[in-house]
């Protein structure tokens, strides 16, 4: 971990939680019964980061001996999972994996990624009191507000991890502000703590009116397969020449991540160099909006780049790691990214990265495992030119090894476990539902009202 990027405060260090004879310590249960709430969960990896992140956190805590339940929405689990591993329940399905019980609530209606799951009310009434602590991930869903309200009524402490979603950024801004006014503010007000995964996200939360004392800084982690596929597998599968510079974008093809910016930068680089330096740009990921991908494909045909720009669709598991291993450069040109796990995974594979300064992981990468640039076309073109240099990439590969050592899940899990313990140890020091923790009228909101 970069020494300039703090993680959790010292008081959440398990080793600093007091003497073993402290009555507060003795009163804590040896294991916490944890409920994690998320709109999307494994195996629905096409829904983005939460499906991977929450699973990693849940399994990690379960390995530490804590009973963990994940409450999520049924997005088609019966068709996706092995029928022998799931059981039907009154309000949906149950799936057990590595000590984690996942409850997929039946969906009665949906709008984009938002679903209506009325079974959440029955779940809260019947099971919520069996948990010591609740951890809610993300915003712009209906599961979180239902569970948060029940927690406040029953006096159960809960945390909110916005995952970079609290501030409306792109797409449907009016609806997102309406959601925040009607549901989001009360969820945040009643939370015992908010978890930010980077200094950038912490700053954004403070700018949106949340007091610094309520925010805990804890980075994300990454899981890397112990035996990655042999180098060259991805190139052979997609017929990419060994001597071609392979530039990889891996993630959802959405406006927030600016794939169109990378395409334009690649086109400009190719125009300036011609075919003297063969290069291939790969977009690997699901398209949230088919129209956006169609526009990009039309641009590729217009520029005569068919074969030089590939759209592979989503890549998971071994296929994903093969692409990361074979890439020469990984690019994440996001307008806003609370952390940037895909960039971290690229670094763990020894692939230098280019990220914008709007990505939370940027301070860990800058000058060590890649280049950090402003969200500008010319800056991205320059960065592609720079990392086209083999000697610079080799130096960055050495930096990747160093950075990757501090990106595993062990530290975030230890900090989360210690945070849960602290919140349960001193519940009287936390005012549940305190309105003083959130200034409801931020300058941004006041401007919008005008």
Secondary structure in CASP SS format (residue, H / E / C, confidence):
PFRMAT SS
TARGET T0000
AUTHOR 0000-0000-0000
METHOD secondary structure of the structure
MODEL  1
X C 1.00
X C 1.00
X C 1.00
X C 1.00
X C 1.00
X C 1.00
X C 1.00
X C 1.00
X C 1.00
X H 1.00
X H 1.00
X H 1.00
X C 1.00
X H 1.00
X H 1.00
X H 1.00
X C 1.00
X C 1.00
X C 1.00
X C 1.00
X C 1.00
X C 1.00
X H 1.00
X H 1.00
X H 1.00
X H 1.00
X H 1.00
X C 1.00
X C 1.00
X C 1.00
X C 1.00
X C 1.00
X C 1.00
X E 1.00
X E 1.00
X E 1.00
X E 1.00
X C 1.00
X C 1.00
X C 1.00
X C 1.00
X C 1.00
X C 1.00
X C 1.00
X H 1.00
X H 1.00
X H 1.00
X C 1.00
X H 1.00
X H 1.00
X H 1.00
X H 1.00
X H 1.00
X H 1.00
X H 1.00
X H 1.00
X H 1.00
X H 1.00
X H 1.00
X H 1.00
X H 1.00
X H 1.00
X H 1.00
X C 1.00
X C 1.00
X C 1.00
X C 1.00
X E 1.00
X E 1.00
X E 1.00
X E 1.00
X E 1.00
X E 1.00
X C 1.00
X C 1.00
X C 1.00
X H 1.00
X H 1.00
X H 1.00
X H 1.00
X C 1.00
X C 1.00
X H 1.00
X H 1.00
X H 1.00
X E 1.00
X E 1.00
X E 1.00
X E 1.00
X C 1.00
X C 1.00
X E 1.00
X E 1.00
X E 1.00
X E 1.00
X E 1.00
X E 1.00
X C 1.00
X C 1.00
X E 1.00
X E 1.00
X E 1.00
X E 1.00
X E 1.00
X E 1.00
X C 1.00
X C 1.00
X C 1.00
X E 1.00
X E 1.00
X E 1.00
X C 1.00
X C 1.00
X E 1.00
X E 1.00
X E 1.00
X C 1.00
X C 1.00
X H 1.00
X H 1.00
X H 1.00
X H 1.00
X H 1.00
X H 1.00
X H 1.00
X H 1.00
X H 1.00
X H 1.00
X H 1.00
X H 1.00
X C 1.00
X C 1.00
X E 1.00
X E 1.00
X E 1.00
X E 1.00
X E 1.00
X C 1.00
X C 1.00
X C 1.00
X C 1.00
X C 1.00
X H 1.00
X H 1.00
X H 1.00
X H 1.00
X H 1.00
X H 1.00
X H 1.00
X H 1.00
X H 1.00
X H 1.00
X H 1.00
X H 1.00
X C 1.00
X C 1.00
X C 1.00
X E 1.00
X E 1.00
X E 1.00
X E 1.00
X C 1.00
X C 1.00
X C 1.00
X C 1.00
X C 1.00
X C 1.00
X C 1.00
X C 1.00
X C 1.00
X C 1.00
X C 1.00
X H 1.00
X H 1.00
X H 1.00
X H 1.00
X H 1.00
X H 1.00
X H 1.00
X H 1.00
X H 1.00
X H 1.00
X H 1.00
X H 1.00
X H 1.00
X H 1.00
X H 1.00
X H 1.00
X H 1.00
X H 1.00
X C 1.00
X C 1.00
X E 1.00
X E 1.00
X E 1.00
X E 1.00
X C 1.00
X C 1.00
X H 1.00
X H 1.00
X H 1.00
X H 1.00
X H 1.00
X H 1.00
X H 1.00
X H 1.00
X H 1.00
X C 1.00
X C 1.00
X E 1.00
X C 1.00
X H 1.00
X H 1.00
X H 1.00
X E 1.00
X E 1.00
X E 1.00
X C 1.00
X C 1.00
X C 1.00
X C 1.00
X C 1.00
X C 1.00
X C 1.00
X C 1.00
X C 1.00
X C 1.00
X C 1.00
X C 1.00
X C 1.00
X C 1.00
X C 1.00
X H 1.00
X H 1.00
X H 1.00
X H 1.00
X H 1.00
X C 1.00
X C 1.00
X C 1.00
X C 1.00
X C 1.00
X C 1.00
X C 1.00
X E 1.00
X E 1.00
X E 1.00
X E 1.00
X E 1.00
X E 1.00
X C 1.00
X C 1.00
X E 1.00
X C 1.00
X H 1.00
X H 1.00
X H 1.00
X C 1.00
X H 1.00
X H 1.00
X H 1.00
X H 1.00
X H 1.00
X H 1.00
X H 1.00
X H 1.00
X H 1.00
X H 1.00
X H 1.00
X H 1.00
X H 1.00
X H 1.00
X H 1.00
X C 1.00
X C 1.00
X C 1.00
X C 1.00
X C 1.00
X E 1.00
X E 1.00
X E 1.00
X E 1.00
X E 1.00
X E 1.00
X C 1.00
X C 1.00
X E 1.00
X C 1.00
X C 1.00
X H 1.00
X H 1.00
X H 1.00
X H 1.00
X H 1.00
X H 1.00
X H 1.00
X H 1.00
X H 1.00
X H 1.00
X H 1.00
X H 1.00
X H 1.00
X C 1.00
X C 1.00
X C 1.00
X E 1.00
X C 1.00
X C 1.00
X E 1.00
X E 1.00
X E 1.00
X C 1.00
X C 1.00
X C 1.00
X C 1.00
X C 1.00
X H 1.00
X H 1.00
X H 1.00
X H 1.00
X H 1.00
X H 1.00
X H 1.00
X H 1.00
X H 1.00
X H 1.00
X C 1.00
X C 1.00
X E 1.00
X E 1.00
X E 1.00
X E 1.00
X C 1.00
X C 1.00
X C 1.00
X C 1.00
X E 1.00
X C 1.00
X C 1.00
X C 1.00
X H 1.00
X H 1.00
X H 1.00
X H 1.00
X H 1.00
X H 1.00
X H 1.00
X H 1.00
X C 1.00
X C 1.00
X C 1.00
X C 1.00
X E 1.00
X E 1.00
X E 1.00
X E 1.00
X C 1.00
X C 1.00
X E 1.00
X C 1.00
X C 1.00
X H 1.00
X H 1.00
X H 1.00
X H 1.00
X E 1.00
X C 1.00
X C 1.00
X C 1.00
X E 1.00
X E 1.00
X E 1.00
X E 1.00
X C 1.00
X C 1.00
X C 1.00
X H 1.00
X H 1.00
X H 1.00
X H 1.00
X H 1.00
X H 1.00
X H 1.00
X H 1.00
X H 1.00
X H 1.00
X H 1.00
X C 1.00
X C 1.00
X H 1.00
X H 1.00
X H 1.00
X H 1.00
X H 1.00
X H 1.00
X H 1.00
X H 1.00
X H 1.00
X H 1.00
X H 1.00
X H 1.00
X H 1.00
X H 1.00
X H 1.00
X C 1.00
X C 1.00
X C 1.00
X C 1.00
X H 1.00
X H 1.00
X H 1.00
X H 1.00
X H 1.00
X H 1.00
X H 1.00
X H 1.00
X H 1.00
X H 1.00
X H 1.00
X H 1.00
X H 1.00
X H 1.00
X H 1.00
X H 1.00
X H 1.00
X C 1.00
X H 1.00
X H 1.00
X H 1.00
X C 1.00
X C 1.00
X C 1.00
X C 1.00
X C 1.00
X H 1.00
X H 1.00
X H 1.00
X E 1.00
X C 1.00
X C 1.00
X C 1.00
X C 1.00
X H 1.00
X H 1.00
X H 1.00
X H 1.00
X H 1.00
X H 1.00
X H 1.00
X C 1.00
END
